[in-house]
Amino acid sequence: MPAFPKGVSLRALELFDAVAQAGTLADGARRLGLSLPAASQQISNLETALGAALFDRAHRPLTLTVAGRLVLKRSRDAMSQLRQAQAELAVLDIARIGHLRLGVIDDFDAEITPDLVITLGQNLKDCQFSLTTGPSHKITAMLTARELDIVIAAAPQDAVEGAVEHPLLRDPFVLAVPRDFAVPKGREMEALSALPFLRYDRAQLMGRQIEAHLARHRIALPDRFEIDSNQSIMALVAAGLGFSITTPLALIRARVFLAKVALYPLPLAAMSRTISLFAPADGTMPIAGDIANMLRQIMRNRLILPARDVAPWLGDSFAVIPAG
């Protein structure tokens, strides 16, 4: 069997894919956390190793050559197989544990938790397994009290005591308005004054984050509605009875209302939350990283791709965070 050409690495193929999607070397490098010179060298090494130019550099944004299109297709197939192998190896480790008490943010109820539970349930043959869902502040408190072993939750402003964090998803805050409601650029807040503000319960972490952001911009919105149910808020928006500040994840969770709700960028400074996996810092849950990798793959398929159909302008603001 011929040796794999020097210069062809998984990292180089991931960068090649990122540049092909982004259209510029700088944006592709940023997605992978690489400097521009390092990214340029990797692409140059990859082209040298393969003996072909992958990009037509005479065009902006960059376009793929015939060879580039062929390599991209094959490399995506290969990376998909490697990720599947990684998930299967993780299953081998998970199968060895004797107990797992898992806590999951309720935002994941519709799309993520079922797939995760199926995967774990198929492989935790001799494991005592329990699942708790709830708001982030409650399940992270249960982790701190050692009532749960692993938690997937929105990251609070301060570190979770006694836990190590695996960031999974960047979830930006956006405007959610009725589908036919006009939001003119530059006059968003003026237009929104025609609708009631549907605020999230301030006892929830998400509600507190939104209120703090409004306060920083000295914006006071009428205090008529305060609701602890994401589904109810999205139902009211879909019915034309108000607007809300929410996230793509929250809207996908209420996908029954997708056709009647429109998303717009937040007309203030950009803000996002991070969904992370938390595990005890003492190393008693060594499978935490494996479960985090499983979740990243599930989220790419269940969240990122559907969100691009609903609001393609989100771009990389709504994205899976690679393992550090």
MILOVO-522354 format. One record per residue (C-alpha): x negated, y negated, z. Coordinates in nm, 2 decimals, padded with zeros to 4 digits. Example, Ala and Ser with C-alpha at 12.3 -4.5 7.8 and 13.67 -1.06 7.14 Angstrom:
REM MILOVO-522354
+--------+--------+--------+
|      X |      Y |      Z |
+--------+--------+--------+
| -01.23 |  00.45 |  00.78 |
| -01.37 |  00.11 |  00.71 |
+--------+--------+--------+
REM end
This chain:
REM MILOVO-522354
+--------+--------+--------+
|      X |      Y |      Z |
+--------+--------+--------+
|  00.00 |  00.00 |  00.00 |
| -00.15 | -00.34 | -00.09 |
| -00.24 | -00.57 |  00.19 |
| -00.01 | -00.86 |  00.27 |
| -00.17 | -01.17 |  00.12 |
| -00.35 | -01.39 |  00.37 |
| -00.15 | -01.71 |  00.42 |
|  00.19 | -01.54 |  00.41 |
|  00.32 | -01.55 |  00.76 |
|  00.66 | -01.55 |  00.92 |
|  00.60 | -01.91 |  01.04 |
|  00.51 | -02.02 |  00.68 |
|  00.82 | -01.85 |  00.54 |
|  01.04 | -02.02 |  00.80 |
|  00.88 | -02.36 |  00.71 |
|  00.93 | -02.29 |  00.34 |
|  01.30 | -02.22 |  00.41 |
|  01.34 | -02.53 |  00.62 |
|  01.18 | -02.75 |  00.35 |
|  01.40 | -02.60 |  00.08 |
|  01.71 | -02.68 |  00.29 |
|  01.59 | -03.03 |  00.39 |
|  01.46 | -03.15 |  00.06 |
|  01.15 | -03.31 |  00.21 |
|  00.83 | -03.17 |  00.37 |
|  00.86 | -03.42 |  00.66 |
|  01.22 | -03.31 |  00.75 |
|  01.13 | -02.94 |  00.72 |
|  00.83 | -02.99 |  00.95 |
|  01.05 | -03.18 |  01.20 |
|  01.29 | -02.89 |  01.22 |
|  01.01 | -02.66 |  01.32 |
|  00.83 | -02.90 |  01.55 |
|  00.52 | -02.92 |  01.33 |
|  00.31 | -03.22 |  01.23 |
|  00.32 | -03.33 |  00.87 |
| -00.04 | -03.24 |  00.80 |
|  00.00 | -02.89 |  00.96 |
|  00.32 | -02.83 |  00.75 |
|  00.15 | -02.94 |  00.43 |
| -00.14 | -02.71 |  00.49 |
|  00.10 | -02.41 |  00.56 |
|  00.29 | -02.47 |  00.24 |
| -00.03 | -02.51 |  00.04 |
| -00.17 | -02.18 |  00.20 |
|  00.16 | -02.00 |  00.11 |
|  00.15 | -02.12 | -00.25 |
| -00.22 | -02.02 | -00.28 |
| -00.15 | -01.67 | -00.13 |
|  00.14 | -01.61 | -00.37 |
| -00.03 | -01.76 | -00.67 |
|  00.26 | -01.98 | -00.76 |
|  00.40 | -02.33 | -00.70 |
|  00.72 | -02.31 | -00.49 |
|  00.83 | -02.67 | -00.53 |
|  00.85 | -02.91 | -00.82 |
|  00.69 | -03.21 | -00.65 |
|  00.78 | -03.45 | -00.94 |
|  01.14 | -03.47 | -00.80 |
|  01.28 | -03.62 | -00.48 |
|  01.43 | -03.45 | -00.30 |
|  01.20 | -03.16 | -00.36 |
|  01.34 | -02.89 | -00.59 |
|  01.25 | -02.52 | -00.61 |
|  01.06 | -02.38 | -00.90 |
|  01.18 | -02.05 | -01.06 |
|  00.92 | -01.88 | -00.84 |
|  01.04 | -02.07 | -00.54 |
|  01.39 | -01.96 | -00.59 |
|  01.28 | -01.60 | -00.61 |
|  01.06 | -01.62 | -00.30 |
|  01.33 | -01.80 | -00.10 |
|  01.58 | -01.52 | -00.17 |
|  01.34 | -01.25 | -00.08 |
|  01.20 | -01.43 |  00.23 |
|  01.55 | -01.49 |  00.36 |
|  01.63 | -01.12 |  00.32 |
|  01.31 | -01.03 |  00.50 |
|  01.37 | -01.28 |  00.79 |
|  01.72 | -01.15 |  00.83 |
|  01.58 | -00.79 |  00.86 |
|  01.32 | -00.91 |  01.11 |
|  01.58 | -01.09 |  01.32 |
|  01.80 | -00.77 |  01.32 |
|  01.50 | -00.57 |  01.44 |
|  01.43 | -00.82 |  01.71 |
|  01.79 | -00.79 |  01.83 |
|  01.77 | -00.41 |  01.83 |
|  01.44 | -00.42 |  02.03 |
|  01.62 | -00.65 |  02.28 |
|  01.89 | -00.39 |  02.31 |
|  01.64 | -00.13 |  02.41 |
|  01.52 | -00.35 |  02.70 |
|  01.88 | -00.44 |  02.80 |
|  01.97 | -00.07 |  02.82 |
|  01.73 | -00.02 |  03.10 |
|  01.88 | -00.26 |  03.35 |
|  02.11 | -00.14 |  03.63 |
|  02.33 | -00.44 |  03.68 |
|  02.42 | -00.77 |  03.51 |
|  02.65 | -01.04 |  03.64 |
|  02.69 | -01.28 |  03.35 |
|  02.85 | -01.63 |  03.36 |
|  02.95 | -01.80 |  03.04 |
|  03.07 | -02.15 |  02.97 |
|  03.44 | -02.14 |  02.87 |
|  03.36 | -02.33 |  02.55 |
|  03.23 | -02.00 |  02.42 |
|  03.55 | -01.81 |  02.48 |
|  03.68 | -01.81 |  02.12 |
|  03.36 | -01.76 |  01.91 |
|  03.06 | -01.65 |  02.11 |
|  03.15 | -01.46 |  02.42 |
|  03.34 | -01.18 |  02.23 |
|  03.05 | -01.10 |  02.01 |
|  02.80 | -01.11 |  02.30 |
|  03.02 | -00.89 |  02.52 |
|  03.06 | -00.63 |  02.24 |
|  02.68 | -00.61 |  02.19 |
|  02.61 | -00.58 |  02.56 |
|  02.90 | -00.34 |  02.62 |
|  02.77 | -00.11 |  02.35 |
|  02.43 | -00.09 |  02.50 |
|  02.47 | -00.13 |  02.88 |
|  02.54 |  00.25 |  02.91 |
|  02.43 |  00.29 |  03.28 |
|  02.47 | -00.07 |  03.39 |
|  02.72 | -00.23 |  03.63 |
|  02.84 | -00.52 |  03.42 |
|  03.06 | -00.82 |  03.51 |
|  03.16 | -01.13 |  03.32 |
|  03.27 | -01.47 |  03.47 |
|  03.38 | -01.76 |  03.25 |
|  03.43 | -02.11 |  03.36 |
|  03.32 | -02.47 |  03.35 |
|  02.94 | -02.53 |  03.36 |
|  02.92 | -02.69 |  03.70 |
|  03.10 | -02.39 |  03.86 |
|  02.90 | -02.11 |  03.70 |
|  02.56 | -02.29 |  03.75 |
|  02.65 | -02.33 |  04.12 |
|  02.72 | -01.95 |  04.13 |
|  02.38 | -01.89 |  03.99 |
|  02.22 | -02.10 |  04.25 |
|  02.41 | -01.91 |  04.52 |
|  02.29 | -01.59 |  04.35 |
|  02.64 | -01.48 |  04.28 |
|  02.55 | -01.45 |  03.91 |
|  02.23 | -01.32 |  03.75 |
|  02.24 | -01.51 |  03.42 |
|  02.44 | -01.81 |  03.32 |
|  02.51 | -01.98 |  02.98 |
|  02.62 | -02.34 |  03.05 |
|  02.58 | -02.70 |  02.95 |
|  02.25 | -02.83 |  03.10 |
|  02.31 | -03.08 |  03.38 |
|  02.11 | -03.40 |  03.41 |
|  01.90 | -03.25 |  03.69 |
|  01.73 | -02.91 |  03.67 |
|  01.92 | -02.61 |  03.81 |
|  01.76 | -02.52 |  04.14 |
|  01.56 | -02.20 |  04.13 |
|  01.63 | -02.13 |  03.76 |
|  01.43 | -02.12 |  03.44 |
|  01.61 | -02.27 |  03.13 |
|  01.62 | -02.14 |  02.78 |
|  01.78 | -02.41 |  02.56 |
|  02.01 | -02.26 |  02.29 |
|  02.22 | -02.53 |  02.12 |
|  02.22 | -02.90 |  02.06 |
|  02.58 | -03.02 |  02.07 |
|  02.63 | -03.39 |  01.98 |
|  02.92 | -03.60 |  02.10 |
|  03.15 | -03.72 |  01.83 |
|  03.48 | -03.90 |  01.77 |
|  03.79 | -03.68 |  01.72 |
|  04.09 | -03.85 |  01.56 |
|  04.40 | -03.75 |  01.38 |
|  04.32 | -03.63 |  01.02 |
|  04.49 | -03.93 |  00.85 |
|  04.37 | -04.20 |  01.09 |
|  04.13 | -04.45 |  00.93 |
|  03.81 | -04.53 |  01.11 |
|  03.64 | -04.81 |  00.92 |
|  03.26 | -04.82 |  00.96 |
|  03.14 | -05.10 |  01.18 |
|  03.49 | -05.16 |  01.33 |
|  03.55 | -04.82 |  01.49 |
|  03.63 | -04.94 |  01.84 |
|  03.87 | -05.20 |  01.71 |
|  04.06 | -04.95 |  01.50 |
|  04.07 | -04.70 |  01.79 |
|  04.24 | -04.95 |  02.01 |
|  04.56 | -04.85 |  01.83 |
|  04.55 | -04.50 |  01.99 |
|  04.54 | -04.39 |  02.35 |
|  04.21 | -04.24 |  02.47 |
|  04.23 | -03.88 |  02.57 |
|  03.96 | -03.83 |  02.83 |
|  03.82 | -03.51 |  02.97 |
|  03.86 | -03.44 |  03.34 |
|  03.59 | -03.63 |  03.52 |
|  03.54 | -03.34 |  03.76 |
|  03.38 | -03.16 |  03.46 |
|  03.03 | -03.21 |  03.35 |
|  03.13 | -03.31 |  03.00 |
|  03.38 | -03.56 |  03.13 |
|  03.12 | -03.72 |  03.35 |
|  02.87 | -03.74 |  03.06 |
|  03.12 | -03.92 |  02.85 |
|  03.22 | -04.17 |  03.12 |
|  02.85 | -04.25 |  03.19 |
|  02.79 | -04.31 |  02.82 |
|  03.08 | -04.55 |  02.80 |
|  02.97 | -04.73 |  03.11 |
|  02.62 | -04.78 |  02.97 |
|  02.78 | -04.96 |  02.67 |
|  03.02 | -05.16 |  02.90 |
|  03.32 | -05.00 |  02.73 |
|  03.63 | -04.96 |  02.95 |
|  03.91 | -04.75 |  02.79 |
|  04.26 | -04.73 |  02.93 |
|  04.30 | -04.47 |  03.21 |
|  04.63 | -04.31 |  03.10 |
|  04.53 | -03.95 |  03.01 |
|  04.28 | -03.73 |  03.19 |
|  04.30 | -03.36 |  03.10 |
|  04.10 | -03.06 |  03.20 |
|  04.20 | -02.85 |  02.90 |
|  04.01 | -02.88 |  02.58 |
|  04.29 | -02.71 |  02.38 |
|  04.55 | -02.96 |  02.51 |
|  04.33 | -03.26 |  02.42 |
|  04.28 | -03.12 |  02.06 |
|  04.65 | -03.05 |  02.03 |
|  04.73 | -03.41 |  02.12 |
|  04.48 | -03.54 |  01.87 |
|  04.61 | -03.31 |  01.60 |
|  04.97 | -03.44 |  01.68 |
|  04.85 | -03.80 |  01.62 |
|  04.90 | -03.89 |  01.99 |
|  04.55 | -04.02 |  02.07 |
|  04.17 | -03.99 |  02.01 |
|  03.90 | -03.83 |  02.21 |
|  03.52 | -03.81 |  02.24 |
|  03.43 | -03.45 |  02.22 |
|  03.17 | -03.22 |  02.05 |
|  03.17 | -02.99 |  01.75 |
|  03.16 | -02.69 |  01.98 |
|  03.47 | -02.80 |  02.16 |
|  03.66 | -02.85 |  01.83 |
|  03.55 | -02.51 |  01.69 |
|  03.68 | -02.36 |  02.01 |
|  04.02 | -02.52 |  01.92 |
|  04.00 | -02.41 |  01.56 |
|  04.38 | -02.38 |  01.52 |
|  04.38 | -02.76 |  01.51 |
|  04.09 | -02.80 |  01.26 |
|  04.30 | -02.89 |  00.96 |
|  04.47 | -03.18 |  01.15 |
|  04.16 | -03.33 |  01.32 |
|  03.88 | -03.54 |  01.17 |
|  03.53 | -03.59 |  01.32 |
|  03.33 | -03.91 |  01.30 |
|  02.99 | -04.01 |  01.44 |
|  03.00 | -04.17 |  01.78 |
|  03.01 | -04.55 |  01.72 |
|  02.76 | -04.60 |  02.00 |
|  02.41 | -04.48 |  02.06 |
|  02.38 | -04.11 |  01.97 |
|  02.43 | -03.87 |  02.26 |
|  02.43 | -03.49 |  02.28 |
|  02.45 | -03.22 |  02.54 |
|  02.24 | -02.90 |  02.55 |
|  02.38 | -02.56 |  02.60 |
|  02.13 | -02.34 |  02.77 |
|  02.08 | -02.00 |  02.93 |
|  01.97 | -02.01 |  03.29 |
|  01.81 | -01.72 |  03.48 |
|  01.64 | -01.69 |  03.82 |
|  01.29 | -01.84 |  03.82 |
|  01.16 | -01.54 |  04.02 |
|  01.16 | -01.32 |  03.71 |
|  01.42 | -01.07 |  03.84 |
|  01.60 | -01.10 |  03.50 |
|  01.33 | -01.02 |  03.24 |
|  01.59 | -00.97 |  02.97 |
|  01.70 | -01.33 |  02.98 |
|  01.49 | -01.42 |  02.68 |
|  01.63 | -01.13 |  02.48 |
|  01.98 | -01.23 |  02.55 |
|  01.90 | -01.59 |  02.46 |
|  01.77 | -01.46 |  02.12 |
|  02.09 | -01.26 |  02.07 |
|  02.29 | -01.57 |  02.14 |
|  02.09 | -01.79 |  01.89 |
|  02.17 | -01.55 |  01.61 |
|  02.54 | -01.53 |  01.70 |
|  02.56 | -01.91 |  01.72 |
|  02.40 | -01.96 |  01.37 |
|  02.68 | -01.74 |  01.22 |
|  02.97 | -01.84 |  01.44 |
|  02.91 | -02.21 |  01.50 |
|  02.66 | -02.38 |  01.27 |
|  02.79 | -02.25 |  00.94 |
|  03.16 | -02.33 |  01.02 |
|  03.07 | -02.68 |  01.15 |
|  02.89 | -02.76 |  00.82 |
|  03.22 | -02.70 |  00.64 |
|  03.42 | -02.92 |  00.88 |
|  03.16 | -03.21 |  00.90 |
|  02.86 | -03.17 |  00.68 |
|  02.72 | -03.50 |  00.80 |
|  02.64 | -03.34 |  01.13 |
|  02.32 | -03.21 |  00.98 |
|  02.06 | -03.11 |  01.24 |
|  02.23 | -03.30 |  01.52 |
|  02.44 | -02.98 |  01.57 |
|  02.18 | -02.70 |  01.57 |
|  02.04 | -02.39 |  01.73 |
|  01.73 | -02.47 |  01.93 |
|  01.45 | -02.23 |  01.85 |
|  01.28 | -02.03 |  02.12 |
|  01.00 | -02.23 |  02.28 |
+--------+--------+--------+
REM end
